[in-house]
Amino acid sequence: VQLQASGGGLVQAGGSLRLSCAASGRTFSLYAMGWFRQAPGKERLFVARIIWRTGLTFYDDSVKGRFTISRDIAKNTMYLQMSDLKPEDTAVYYCGEYNSGDIYLPASYHYWGQGTQVTVSS
């Protein structure tokens, strides 16, 4: 599976952005996909995950109520709608295909996209 993330940018605090992650290749076997983020000098952290077939979602507490993960099966695309953005949301956002194991760990995912920068100004 190849993943292409897009949609990042510069936004003021309180604003919104929508990230996209387009999947190509072996998409018929997708089980779940997720979003992670990585701030400069920090580790890559879990944001949200979605089960591809059922749409079941799971969020980190830091984004619950502000971010919404979704997918369009026909377009093989996953989204992350981000609202009420805060300066601490500033990071490079990555999408990945879940493989197995703890959903919070980057090692449980493979086939990462290239990342898209989100910068929130105060």
N, C-alpha and C positions, 0 to 999 in steps of 0.2 A: 504494500500500500504506500502510495506517495501522498503526502499532506502538504497543503499550501495555505498558510495563514495570512490574513490580510485584515485591514480595517483599523489599525492603530492610528494614533495621532496625538496632537496636543489639544487639551481641553481644560477649561477652568474647573475648579472645584465646584461640585454640584451638578456638573454637566453629565452628558451621556455619550456613549460610543457603542457601536456594535461590531464585534469581531466575527470574522468568518474563517472556517477551516474547510477547504475543499479536498475531498479524498478521491483518489483515482487508483486504478489497478484492481486488486483483489477485494473490492468493496463488498462483494456478496457474502463474505465471511466475517464481516465486522460484528463484534459482540458489544463493545463499549468504547467510547472515546472520552477524553478528558482535556481540561485546560489546566495549565500550570502557569506560574509567573516567577520571574527571577529578577530581583533588584540588583544593582551593581554591588559586587562583593558579597552577595548573599546566596544562599542555596536556592534551588528551584523548589517552589512550594505549590502544593495542590490547591486548586481553586474550585473546580466542579467536575462532575462526571455524569455521563448520560448512557443508559443502556440503549443501544441502537434500535432494537426491534420494538421494545415496549415504551420507550421514552421516559423510563424511570430515571429520576435525577437525584443527585446528592451534592451538597455544597459544604465548603468549609464555613465555619461560623463567621469568619471575617467578612464574608460577602453575602451571607444569607439575607434575603430581603432586599438586596440592592442589585444583584446579578441574576440573570436568568439564562440557563443553558437550554438549547433546543437543537433539533436537527430536522432537515428536510431530506427524507429518504430518497425521493425521486431525483434530487440534485446531488446526493452524496455529500451534503454539506452540513457542518455543525456550526452553531452560532453561540456567541456569548454577548447578550445584551447587558450592558453595564450602565447603571444609573446612580445618581447621587455619588459621583466619583469623588474620591478624597486624594490628597497628595500622597498618602501612603499606598495608594493603588498603583503608583508609578512603577513600571517594570517592563521587561520584555515578556510578552505572553506567548506561550507555546501550546500547540495542540499535539496530542499523542494518541495512538491507538492502544487501548488497554490490552495487556497480555494475560497476566495472572498475578495474584498476590494482593498485598495491601494497596488499596486504591490511593492512599496518601503518598506512596513512594514512587518517585520517578522511575526507579528500576522495574516497576510493574508495568511500564508502558514501553512500546517500541514504535518505530516509524514516526519520529517527531517531525513536525513542520519546522520551518526556518525561524519562526518567531516574528512577532510584530510589536513595535515599541508603543507603549502607552505612557504618556506624560501628562500628569495632572498638576496644574499650577494653582497656587493658593491665592 
